[in-house]
Amino acid sequence: MNTDAPVIPALTPPRRILLGPGPSPVDDRVLRAMAAPLLGHLDPLFIRTMDEIQTMLRYVFETNNRLTIPVSGTGSAGMEATVANLLEPGDEIVLCINGYFGERMYDMVTRLGAKPIRVECEWGGPVDIEKTREAWRTSNAQVLFAVQAETSTGVLQDIAPLREIVDERDGYLIVDAVTSIGAHAIGADRNRIDAVYAGTQKALSCPPGLAPVTFSDRAIAKIKARKTKVSSWYLDTNLLTAYWDSPAGTPRTYHHTAPITMNYALHEGLRMVTEEGLPARAARHERNHRALVAGVEAMGLGMHVAPEHRLWTLNAVSVPEGVDDAKVRARLLNEFDIEVGGGLGALKGKIFRVGLMGAGSTENNVLLLLAALEKCLKAEGFAPKDSGVSAAADFYAQ
Ligand SMILES: Cc1ncc(COP(=O)(O)O)c(C=O)c1O
């Protein structure tokens, strides 16, 4: 074995403009918050920070749910936390699958020994409500799952019709809000969602590393009535509650060492959301999304998703015939330091996934991306019909 200590240069990553499916650009305020000195995870000042994070998360989820916490781990940890707590082995769950993340949930549910009932829907369209109703009616499932913001396709899902289906027998609704949180309204209470999970690295503009979740009181009652222990020790909400939400007067107890710095980041990211306010933040995301669409359509490119189902945070732009999307994306990265995503699964090579999330959803980014995209598409043999930048600038001038 070589015993010489390796000599490794310090990291010097460039400042990429992150306009892909996530992570999104992190505001300097959040980066500065992460440089603050560490507190211990039971320090009264850190506990106050935790309380403030919970208060702000309730605002963003639009809920009064007591159990509203950031799970340590990325969005997938939040995803696993919802089903690990709400399902027991053998339980049926109806899964609406209209993209990559529905498939991931299928995998997770299978590993828990629960019985997933798949409702296959088109990648690029919303959930098929009639098919879902049929699956619900013909199953014994108590739980239904859908993705509000399918990052793989750019589709926004309306929650209300899903709640209506679940209400046919007082069921439980789980929603993935990883790419909607902080941009599209979630309305956890208004939509009576029983468990929602999200991530920090999209429209909350923090680095990846925490998964905000919220559980309704009904969901907690269901978890408390389980016949079997939650199979995951790490994600068991019964245990997490003792650290995040012990009854008044009872000291918080250690569960696992909270990622202190990530919580600082989330605290500052959420402060920025509350300062801007949810309605203004939604309006900003919508406006920049519309400007981008005006630009790409002027260039002669299409959008993969019908206008009424489009996400503002993730724009699925169709790759023109004969163009190699990977080459265009490589040019954007190498020549402009801009990251955009490619399609996944059935949409590989067919769409560019352009993220306009949180601090990344700006007029400057839209105009820069359109200019850069035009240059890179031309270099790959596609002749844009018209100027995307001009069309977007006209949109902004309205
Ligand atoms: C809709 C959706 N769900 C779940 C996840 C999983 O989150 P993570 O990659 O942070 O684990 C993602 C990540 O992009 C996502 O977009």
The ligand as a Tripos MOL2 file, in Angstrom:
@<TRIPOS>MOLECULE
LIG
   16    16     1     0     0
SMALL
NO_CHARGES

@<TRIPOS>ATOM
      1 C1        -40.4760   15.2300   -8.2640 C.3       1 LIG1
      2 C2        -39.2910   14.7130   -7.5240 C.ar      1 LIG1
      3 N1        -39.4740   13.8180   -6.5470 N.ar      1 LIG1
      4 C3        -38.4460   13.3070   -5.8480 C.ar      1 LIG1
      5 C4        -37.1490   13.6860   -6.1140 C.ar      1 LIG1
      6 C5        -36.0300   13.0840   -5.3450 C.3       1 LIG1
      7 O1        -35.3120   14.0580   -4.6830 O.3       1 LIG1
      8 P1        -33.7370   13.9180   -4.3980 P.3       1 LIG1
      9 O2        -33.0420   13.7590   -5.7000 O.co2     1 LIG1
     10 O3        -33.4410   15.2160   -3.7210 O.co2     1 LIG1
     11 O4        -33.5510   12.7570   -3.5070 O.co2     1 LIG1
     12 C6        -36.9050   14.6110   -7.1240 C.ar      1 LIG1
     13 C7        -35.5350   15.0310   -7.4610 C.2       1 LIG1
     14 O5        -35.2800   15.6690   -8.4430 O.2       1 LIG1
     15 C8        -38.0020   15.1420   -7.8440 C.ar      1 LIG1
     16 O6        -37.8160   16.0360   -8.8060 O.3       1 LIG1
@<TRIPOS>BOND
     1     1     2 1
     2     2     3 ar
     3     2    15 ar
     4     3     4 ar
     5     4     5 ar
     6     5     6 1
     7     5    12 ar
     8     6     7 1
     9     7     8 1
    10     8     9 2
    11     8    10 1
    12     8    11 1
    13    12    13 1
    14    12    15 ar
    15    13    14 2
    16    15    16 1
@<TRIPOS>SUBSTRUCTURE
     1 LIG1         1 GROUP 0 **** ****
